[in-house]
Amino acid sequence: MVVAEADELLERFFSQFAATVKLRGGKPGDRLARALSRYGRVAAPLTVIPGVGIPVEGSRRLALGGAALLRAGTSLHQRREALERALGALDRQVLVVVDDLDRLRSRREIAEMVRLIRLVGDLPRVTYLIAYERHAITTALGDGDELLGQTYLEKIVQAVFELPPIRRDLLERILGDAVEQAVGDVSGLRFSRERLTTLQIAGLFRLFGNLRDVRRFASALPAVVTAVGDEVELADVLAVEALRLLEPRAFALIAANVDVLTGHQGDLIKAVRQRDEDPKQRLGLIFEHAVRRDIVRDLVRELFPAAGRHLGGSNFSPGFQGVWRRERLVAHRDVFVTYLERGLPADTLPAHVVEDALGRLDDREALGRSLSQLTDARFQQLLARLEDYEGRFKLTHPEVAIEVLTMAALRLYPDPAAGLGYDPHAAVKRLVLRILRTRAAPEVEAIVDRTTLPNLSARADFIYLVGHEADAGHGLVSAERARSLEQDVVDAILDAPVEELRQERDLGHLIWRAEQLEPERTSARLGELIGDRVFLIRWLAQAMYEKRGSGRLTRLLPWARLTERLGEARLIQAIGELDEAWVADRGDDRELQAFRQALHYSQHPDRAEADLEVFQGFSSELEV
């Protein structure tokens, strides 16, 4: 409890004493309770009178204490006698336990509590058991002079029982039992016995010096484990929570340096801009504020390996970030933030959803149901987090995952990404690559044959991903098979009806791919297709170059490149047949911008080359 003023403390002592004996002492206890309460009401004010109780400051309390003494008269002596008779009537000894005396907040509070015990310590049939750490008490009682404090303490304490330091092996066994009891069933948590052993070797259990540390730790665990659930490896939770409770000053700096400890690039860039201290200095401050510096240093190295390079240890490539996140270690920023915030940040995908999806990649219906329940933000997270499991995809039918993930991306993002924004279709391709690239070429070729994708854009992305095209393919199939597959795609593009092509998500890219392989066929077919105004405006819009600078997105229609395919006269004719009001009614700003630029260049073709130079130079002079 928080120690109050001396008189209030004494009154509370007698009040609690009375309540306890009344509850447990029967009729004698009732009499004793009344005697204790009456005595406490009279005795408490007397503690403020110099020479009677604890010396006080301030004339008001001195006056109140003097008035109490005058009012009490002989009643204090009478009530004391009544209290002693009531205690004598008990058939048992009363034991008053004062635990953790040295844990009070200040020397003054310790001194007041000891003086209170001295004041009431001679009551009959009452024994006081005081638990304390000697150095803290004697220092407080002697106001810094430990010898003086010891002399004072010997006048109060009649018998001393020194408890030997607890054996390390026994303390650690008690700690283990306490943790098991506090955490309970770990089947629903992420827990690696090997990880816990590693942290023990780094010094986790050596942070605990006594049973009090164990009790505090065990009391805190249920709440934090419930809050973070299976989002954070339990062994890491134990280690970081131990640091929080037992090394609070060091932990405050750990929590303030998430960027350096986890090696998160975005945070590191921000830190460089906002702070002058280099990472090594910032980590050094953590250890300077630790009581057990060597243990804290070893635990920090183990918990946050990305910080190791600042501590004379190894460098870890960015690829390890995925491993740490997959294993739910605080070494990954998102996982550590989950611990610090005692739960997942808003709209963050829970780890169990990721692992559920991982287990359903072979099940078309189950995977489809799972993905249909995700928001676009959570779908993005799922794709990124599934990449962390490369090498652990044990799929019998990879084509199922490829098809269902592609359909989900099309459902959430039917149109191409604007500018340099997030492209979920590219994210799907990265995940497909990780699923396939551990397999031999004949196996991948068989998977390609079994895979049915919803449109030409998705099919082309898939074929060129597994093929050998520079900067696009990854050589997962033989070169001969890649050429055959690419030819099949181009044939499908050039043979597709205009009604199908104008629905394609990536129309401009499809036409470009066809042109690379079959330039003459593509030019002839394109001359036919632009007679359809929907195809024409969509093709123009998707053919635009894009760049982002000075906080805005700029687009340019590559007029010269388009006219090389069709001839300027044919393209100008087709554009002249478009109506701006019709384009505007379609509600697509990109299409309207493409139309206006096309109309401008059809009237001023000489401006196209100059505008392209300005655009490529990232100049703001572009006016089209």
C-alpha positions in Angstrom: 0.0 0.0 0.0 1.0 3.6 -0.3 2.0 5.0 3.0 0.0 7.9 4.2 0.7 10.4 7.0 1.7 8.8 10.3 -1.7 9.4 12.1 -3.7 8.1 9.1 -1.4 5.1 8.9 -1.9 4.2 12.5 -5.7 4.5 12.2 -5.7 2.3 9.1 -3.5 -0.2 10.9 -6.0 -0.6 13.8 -9.0 -0.6 11.4 -7.6 -3.4 9.3 -6.5 -5.3 12.4 -10.0 -5.0 13.8 -11.7 -6.1 10.6 -9.5 -9.2 10.5 -10.0 -10.4 14.1 -13.8 -9.7 13.8 -13.9 -12.0 10.8 -12.0 -14.8 12.3 -12.2 -14.6 16.1 -15.8 -15.3 17.0 -17.3 -13.5 20.0 -13.9 -12.7 21.6 -12.9 -11.4 18.2 -15.9 -9.1 18.1 -14.9 -7.7 21.5 -11.3 -7.3 20.4 -12.4 -5.6 17.2 -14.4 -3.0 19.1 -11.5 -2.4 21.5 -9.0 -2.0 18.6 -11.2 0.5 16.8 -11.8 2.6 19.9 -8.1 2.6 20.8 -7.1 3.4 17.2 -9.4 6.5 17.0 -7.8 7.9 20.2 -4.2 6.8 19.6 -3.8 7.9 16.0 -3.8 11.7 16.5 -1.2 11.3 19.2 1.4 10.1 16.7 1.8 13.7 15.6 2.8 15.1 19.0 6.6 15.4 19.5 7.7 13.1 22.2 4.7 10.8 21.8 4.8 9.6 18.3 6.5 10.6 15.1 7.8 14.3 14.9 5.7 16.4 12.6 6.0 19.6 10.6 3.5 22.4 10.7 1.6 24.1 13.5 -1.9 22.9 12.4 -1.2 19.2 12.8 0.6 20.0 16.1 -2.4 21.8 17.4 -4.7 19.0 16.3 -2.6 16.5 18.1 -2.5 18.5 21.3 -6.3 18.9 21.2 -6.6 15.2 20.8 -4.4 14.6 23.8 -6.5 16.9 26.0 -9.7 15.3 24.9 -8.5 11.8 25.4 -7.5 12.4 29.0 -7.5 9.1 30.9 -9.6 7.5 28.2 -6.4 6.6 26.2 -5.1 4.6 29.2 -8.5 3.1 29.8 -8.9 2.0 26.2 -5.4 0.6 26.2 -6.3 -1.5 29.2 -9.5 -2.6 27.5 -7.6 -3.6 24.4 -5.1 -5.6 26.5 -7.9 -7.4 28.2 -9.6 -8.3 24.9 -6.3 -9.6 23.5 -5.8 -11.6 26.7 -9.2 -13.3 26.2 -8.2 -14.7 22.9 -7.2 -18.4 22.8 -4.6 -17.9 20.2 -1.6 -15.8 19.3 -2.0 -12.9 16.8 0.6 -12.7 14.1 0.9 -9.5 12.1 2.8 -9.9 8.9 4.5 -6.9 7.3 5.9 -8.0 4.0 8.2 -6.2 1.6 9.0 -3.4 3.9 12.0 -2.4 1.8 9.8 -2.0 -1.2 8.2 1.2 0.1 8.8 4.2 -2.2 11.1 6.3 0.0 13.3 6.3 3.1 10.7 8.5 4.9 7.9 5.9 4.3 10.1 3.1 5.5 11.0 5.1 8.7 7.3 5.9 9.4 6.3 2.3 9.1 9.1 1.1 11.4 8.1 3.7 14.0 4.5 2.6 13.8 5.6 -1.0 14.5 7.6 0.3 17.5 4.6 2.3 18.8 2.2 -0.7 18.8 4.8 -3.5 19.1 4.3 -4.2 22.9 0.6 -5.3 22.7 0.1 -8.6 24.5 -0.3 -11.8 22.5 0.7 -10.0 19.3 3.8 -10.9 17.4 5.1 -9.1 14.4 6.8 -10.8 11.5 8.6 -8.3 9.3 10.1 -9.3 6.0 12.7 -6.9 4.6 16.1 -6.5 2.9 18.4 -5.4 5.7 20.5 -2.8 3.8 17.5 -0.9 2.5 15.9 -0.7 6.0 19.0 0.3 7.9 20.0 2.9 5.4 16.5 4.4 5.6 16.4 4.4 9.4 19.8 6.0 9.6 19.0 8.6 6.9 22.0 7.2 4.9 24.0 6.1 7.9 23.6 2.3 7.8 25.3 1.8 11.2 23.0 4.2 13.0 20.0 2.6 11.3 21.1 -0.8 12.4 21.3 0.4 16.0 17.8 1.7 15.8 16.5 -1.4 14.2 18.0 -3.6 17.0 15.8 -1.8 19.5 12.7 -2.9 17.7 13.4 -6.3 16.2 13.9 -8.9 19.0 14.9 -11.9 16.9 16.4 -12.0 13.4 16.2 -15.0 11.0 18.5 -14.5 8.0 17.3 -16.2 4.9 20.2 -17.5 2.7 20.2 -16.5 -1.0 18.1 -18.9 -2.9 20.0 -21.5 -4.9 20.1 -20.6 -8.7 18.9 -24.1 -9.7 15.9 -23.9 -7.3 15.0 -20.4 -8.4 15.0 -21.4 -12.0 12.9 -24.4 -11.3 10.4 -22.3 -9.4 10.4 -19.8 -12.3 9.7 -22.5 -14.8 6.8 -23.8 -12.8 5.4 -20.2 -12.3 5.6 -19.5 -16.0 3.8 -22.8 -16.9 1.1 -22.0 -14.4 0.7 -18.4 -15.6 0.6 -19.2 -19.3 -1.4 -22.4 -19.1 -2.1 -24.3 -22.3 0.3 -23.4 -25.0 -1.4 -25.3 -27.8 -3.1 -22.2 -29.1 0.1 -20.1 -29.0 3.2 -19.9 -31.1 5.9 -21.6 -29.0 9.3 -23.1 -29.8 11.1 -24.9 -27.1 14.3 -24.5 -29.0 13.9 -20.7 -29.1 13.3 -20.6 -25.4 16.5 -22.7 -24.8 18.4 -20.3 -27.0 17.2 -17.3 -24.9 18.0 -19.1 -21.7 21.6 -19.6 -22.9 21.7 -15.9 -23.7 20.8 -15.2 -20.0 17.0 -14.9 -19.8 16.7 -16.7 -16.4 19.7 -15.0 -15.0 17.7 -11.7 -15.0 15.7 -13.1 -12.0 17.4 -12.6 -8.7 14.8 -13.6 -6.1 11.3 -14.9 -5.6 9.8 -11.5 -5.7 11.0 -11.1 -9.3 9.4 -14.4 -10.2 6.1 -13.4 -8.6 6.0 -10.1 -10.4 6.8 -11.8 -13.7 4.2 -14.5 -13.3 1.5 -12.0 -12.3 2.2 -9.9 -15.5 2.3 -12.8 -18.0 -1.4 -13.8 -18.3 -2.5 -10.3 -19.5 0.3 -9.9 -22.1 0.0 -13.5 -23.4 -3.7 -13.0 -23.8 -3.2 -9.7 -25.6 -0.7 -10.8 -28.2 -2.1 -14.4 -28.6 -0.3 -16.4 -31.2 1.0 -13.3 -33.0 4.3 -13.3 -31.2 6.6 -16.3 -30.4 6.0 -17.1 -26.7 9.7 -17.4 -25.9 10.2 -13.9 -27.2 7.3 -12.6 -25.2 8.9 -14.1 -22.0 12.2 -12.5 -22.8 11.0 -9.0 -23.7 8.5 -9.0 -20.8 11.3 -10.0 -18.4 13.4 -7.0 -19.7 10.4 -4.7 -19.2 9.8 -5.7 -15.6 13.4 -6.3 -14.4 15.3 -3.8 -16.5 12.8 -1.0 -16.9 15.2 1.8 -17.8 16.9 -0.3 -20.5 13.6 -1.4 -21.8 12.3 2.1 -22.2 15.2 2.7 -24.6 14.6 -0.6 -26.4 11.0 0.4 -27.1 12.2 3.8 -28.3 14.7 2.3 -30.8 12.6 -0.1 -32.8 14.1 1.1 -36.0 17.7 0.3 -35.1 16.9 -3.0 -33.4 14.8 -4.5 -36.2 16.7 -3.0 -39.1 13.5 -1.7 -40.7 14.6 0.4 -43.6 11.8 2.9 -43.6 12.3 3.6 -39.9 16.1 3.8 -40.4 15.8 6.4 -43.1 13.4 8.4 -40.9 15.8 8.0 -38.0 18.7 9.3 -40.0 16.7 12.4 -40.8 15.5 13.0 -37.3 18.4 12.0 -35.1 22.0 12.9 -34.9 23.1 9.8 -32.9 24.4 6.9 -34.9 22.9 3.4 -34.2 25.9 2.3 -32.2 25.5 5.2 -29.8 21.8 4.6 -29.4 22.3 0.9 -28.6 25.1 1.9 -26.2 22.6 4.0 -24.2 20.4 0.9 -23.7 23.3 -1.0 -22.0 24.4 2.0 -20.0 20.9 2.1 -18.4 20.9 -1.6 -17.6 21.7 -3.0 -14.2 22.9 -6.3 -15.6 24.6 -5.0 -18.7 26.2 -8.2 -20.0 22.9 -10.1 -19.8 20.9 -7.3 -21.4 23.5 -7.1 -24.2 23.4 -10.8 -24.9 19.6 -10.9 -24.9 19.3 -7.9 -27.2 21.7 -9.6 -29.6 19.6 -12.7 -29.6 16.2 -11.0 -29.8 17.3 -8.4 -32.4 19.9 -9.9 -34.7 19.6 -7.0 -37.2 21.2 -4.9 -34.5 24.2 -7.2 -34.3 26.2 -5.4 -36.9 26.3 -2.4 -34.6 27.5 -4.6 -31.7 30.4 -6.3 -33.5 28.3 -9.2 -34.7 27.1 -10.4 -38.1 25.2 -8.6 -40.9 21.8 -10.1 -41.9 20.5 -9.6 -45.4 16.9 -8.2 -45.9 15.9 -11.8 -46.8 15.9 -12.7 -43.1 13.1 -10.2 -42.4 10.7 -12.7 -44.0 12.0 -15.6 -41.9 11.6 -13.5 -38.7 8.1 -12.5 -39.5 7.2 -16.1 -40.5 8.5 -17.3 -37.1 6.8 -14.4 -35.4 10.0 -13.2 -33.7 10.3 -9.7 -32.3 13.3 -9.3 -34.6 10.7 -8.3 -37.2 9.3 -4.8 -36.7 5.7 -5.7 -37.2 5.9 -8.4 -34.6 7.7 -6.3 -32.1 5.1 -3.5 -32.5 2.4 -6.1 -31.9 4.1 -6.8 -28.5 4.6 -3.2 -27.7 1.0 -2.2 -28.5 -0.4 -5.4 -26.8 -2.2 -6.5 -29.9 -2.3 -6.2 -33.7 -2.5 -2.7 -35.2 -5.8 -1.8 -36.9 -6.5 -3.8 -40.1 -3.4 -5.9 -39.7 -3.8 -9.5 -40.9 -3.6 -12.0 -38.0 -0.9 -14.7 -38.3 -3.4 -17.5 -38.1 -5.2 -16.2 -41.2 -1.9 -16.4 -43.1 -1.3 -20.0 -41.9 -4.9 -21.0 -42.7 -4.5 -19.7 -46.2 -1.1 -21.5 -46.5 -2.8 -24.8 -45.5 -5.6 -24.2 -48.1 -3.5 -23.4 -51.2 -4.3 -26.9 -52.5 -8.1 -26.6 -51.8 -9.9 -24.5 -54.5 -13.2 -24.1 -52.6 -11.6 -23.5 -49.1 -9.0 -21.0 -50.5 -11.7 -19.2 -52.5 -13.9 -18.8 -49.4 -11.0 -17.5 -47.3 -9.9 -14.9 -49.9 -13.5 -13.7 -50.5 -13.6 -12.5 -46.9 -10.5 -10.3 -47.1 -10.5 -6.6 -47.7 -8.1 -5.3 -50.4 -5.7 -4.2 -47.7 -5.6 -7.6 -46.0 -5.3 -9.3 -49.4 -2.2 -7.3 -50.0 -0.8 -8.3 -46.6 -1.6 -12.0 -47.3 0.3 -12.0 -50.6 3.3 -10.4 -48.9 3.3 -12.7 -45.9 2.9 -15.9 -47.9 6.1 -15.0 -49.7 7.8 -15.6 -46.3 7.0 -19.3 -46.6 9.1 -20.0 -49.7 10.5 -23.5 -49.5 7.6 -24.6 -47.3 4.9 -24.8 -50.0 4.0 -28.4 -50.1 1.4 -28.3 -52.9 0.1 -31.3 -54.8 -1.8 -29.0 -57.3 0.0 -25.6 -57.5 -2.3 -24.6 -60.4 -5.2 -24.3 -57.8 -3.4 -21.6 -55.9 -2.3 -19.8 -59.1 -5.8 -19.7 -60.4 -7.6 -18.8 -57.2 -5.1 -16.0 -56.3 -5.3 -14.6 -59.8 -9.1 -14.5 -59.7 -9.0 -12.8 -56.3 -6.6 -10.1 -57.6 -8.9 -9.5 -60.6 -11.9 -9.2 -58.3 -10.3 -6.6 -56.0 -8.3 -4.8 -58.7 -9.9 -5.1 -62.1 -7.9 -2.2 -63.6 -4.1 -1.6 -63.9 -2.4 0.2 -61.0 -2.1 3.9 -61.4 1.4 5.3 -61.7 3.8 3.6 -59.3 1.1 2.5 -56.9 0.7 -1.0 -55.5 0.1 -3.6 -58.1 -1.5 -6.8 -56.7 -1.0 -8.6 -59.9 2.7 -8.2 -59.6 2.4 -9.4 -56.0 0.6 -12.5 -57.2 3.4 -13.1 -59.8 6.0 -12.9 -57.0 4.2 -15.4 -55.0 3.7 -17.8 -58.0 7.4 -17.5 -58.6 8.2 -18.6 -55.1 5.8 -21.5 -55.4 7.3 -22.8 -58.6 11.0 -22.0 -58.6 12.0 -24.9 -56.3 10.6 -27.4 -58.9 12.3 -28.9 -61.9 11.5 -27.6 -65.4 9.4 -30.7 -66.5 7.2 -30.4 -63.4 6.7 -26.6 -64.0 5.8 -27.3 -67.7 3.2 -29.8 -66.5 1.8 -27.3 -64.1 1.6 -24.7 -66.9 -0.4 -27.1 -69.0 -2.9 -27.7 -66.2 -3.3 -24.0 -65.3 -6.4 -22.2 -66.7 -6.4 -18.5 -66.2 -9.4 -16.1 -66.7 -8.0 -13.8 -69.5 -5.2 -13.2 -71.8 -3.5 -10.6 -69.5 -3.2 -13.2 -66.7 -2.1 -15.9 -69.1 0.6 -13.7 -70.7 1.9 -12.7 -67.2 2.2 -16.4 -66.2 3.9 -17.5 -69.4 6.5 -14.8 -69.5 7.2 -15.3 -65.8 8.2 -18.9 -66.3 9.9 -18.2 -69.7 13.3 -16.8 -70.7 12.6 -13.2 -71.7 15.2 -10.7 -70.4 14.2 -8.9 -67.3 10.9 -10.7 -67.1 11.4 -14.5 -67.3 12.9 -16.8 -64.7 13.8 -19.7 -66.8 11.5 -22.2 -65.0 10.7 -24.1 -68.3 13.1 -25.1 -71.1 13.9 -22.4 -73.7 12.2 -24.4 -76.4 9.0 -24.7 -74.4 9.1 -21.1 -73.5 9.2 -20.0 -77.2 6.3 -22.3 -77.9 4.2 -21.0 -75.0 4.9 -17.3 -75.9 3.9 -18.0 -79.5 0.7 -19.5 -78.3 -0.1 -16.4 -76.3 0.7 -14.0 -79.2 -1.5 -16.1 -81.5 -4.3 -15.9 -78.9 -4.0 -12.2 -78.7 -4.1 -11.6 -82.4 -6.9 -14.0 -83.0 -9.1 -12.7 -80.1 -12.3 -10.9 -81.0 -12.3 -7.1 -80.3 -15.1 -7.6 -77.7 -12.8 -9.8 -75.7 -9.7 -7.7 -76.1 -11.3 -4.4 -75.0 -12.1 -6.1 -71.6 -8.5 -6.9 -71.0 -6.9 -5.4 -67.9 -3.5 -5.0 -69.5 -4.5 -4.3 -73.1 -1.5 -2.1 -73.9 1.0 -4.6 -72.7 -0.7 -7.4 -74.7 -0.4 -5.4 -77.9 3.2 -4.6 -77.2 4.1 -8.3 -76.6 2.4 -9.3 -79.8 4.4 -6.6 -81.7 7.7 -8.0 -80.3 7.0 -11.4 -81.7 4.8 -10.7 -84.7 5.3 -7.0 -85.8 3.6 -7.2 -89.2 0.6 -9.2 -88.1 0.2 -6.9 -85.1 0.2 -3.8 -87.2 -2.4 -5.2 -89.6 -4.6 -6.5 -86.8 -4.3 -3.2 -84.9 -5.4 -1.3 -87.9 -8.7 -3.3 -87.8 -9.1 -3.1 -84.0 -8.9 0.7 -83.7 -12.1 0.9 -85.7 -13.8 -0.1 -82.4 -13.9 3.1 -80.4 -13.9 1.3 -77.0 -10.8 -0.6 -78.0 -9.2 2.6 -79.3 -9.7 4.7 -76.2 -8.6 1.9 -73.9 -5.5 1.1 -76.0 -4.5 4.8 -76.0 -5.0 5.2 -72.3 -2.9 2.1 -71.5 -0.2 3.1 -73.9 0.6 6.3 -71.9 3.9 6.7 -70.2 3.7 7.6 -66.5 6.0 9.3 -64.0 5.5 10.7 -60.5 7.4 13.8 -59.3 6.8 16.8 -57.2 3.9 15.1 -55.6 1.9 14.6 -58.8 1.4 12.0 -61.5 2.3 13.0 -65.1 1.2 11.0 -68.2 2.3 11.3 -71.8 1.0 9.7 -74.9 4.0 8.3 -76.9 2.6 9.6 -80.3 5.7 8.7 -82.4 5.7 5.1 -81.2 2.0 4.6 -81.9 2.2 6.1 -85.4 5.1 3.8 -86.3 2.8 0.9 -85.9 -0.2 2.2 -87.8 0.9 5.1 -89.8 0.0 8.6 -88.8 -2.9 9.1 -91.2 -4.7 5.9 -90.0 -4.4 6.9 -86.3 -5.5 10.5 -86.9 -8.5 9.2 -88.8 -9.5 6.9 -86.0 -9.1 9.6 -83.4 -11.1 12.1 -85.4 -14.1 9.7 -85.1 -14.0 9.9 -81.3 -16.3 12.3 -79.5 -14.9 14.0 -76.4 -18.3 14.0 -74.7 -18.6 10.3 -75.1 -15.1 9.8 -73.7 -15.9 12.0 -70.7 -19.1 10.1 -70.0 -17.1 7.0 -69.6 -15.8 8.5 -66.4 -12.1 7.5 -66.7 -9.7 10.4 -66.3 -6.8 8.5 -67.9 -8.9 7.9 -71.0 -9.9 11.5 -71.2 -6.3 12.7 -70.8 -5.2 10.2 -73.5 -7.9 11.5 -75.9 -7.0 15.1 -75.4 -3.3 14.4 -76.0 -4.1 12.3 -79.0 -6.2 15.1 -80.4 -3.5 17.6 -79.7 -0.8 15.6 -81.4 -3.1 14.8 -84.4 -3.2 18.6 -84.9 0.4 19.4 -83.9 2.5 16.2 -84.6 5.6 18.3 -84.6 5.2 18.8 -80.8 5.4 15.0 -80.0 9.2 14.6 -80.0 9.9 17.8 -78.0 7.3 16.8 -75.4 8.8 13.4 -75.1 12.2 14.9 -74.4 10.8 17.1 -71.7 8.9 14.2 -70.2 12.0 12.0 -70.1 13.9 14.8 -68.5 11.4 15.0 -65.7 10.8 18.7 -66.5 7.7 20.6 -65.4 7.4 22.4 -68.8 5.1 19.7 -70.3 1.8 21.3 -71.1 -0.2 18.6 -72.9 
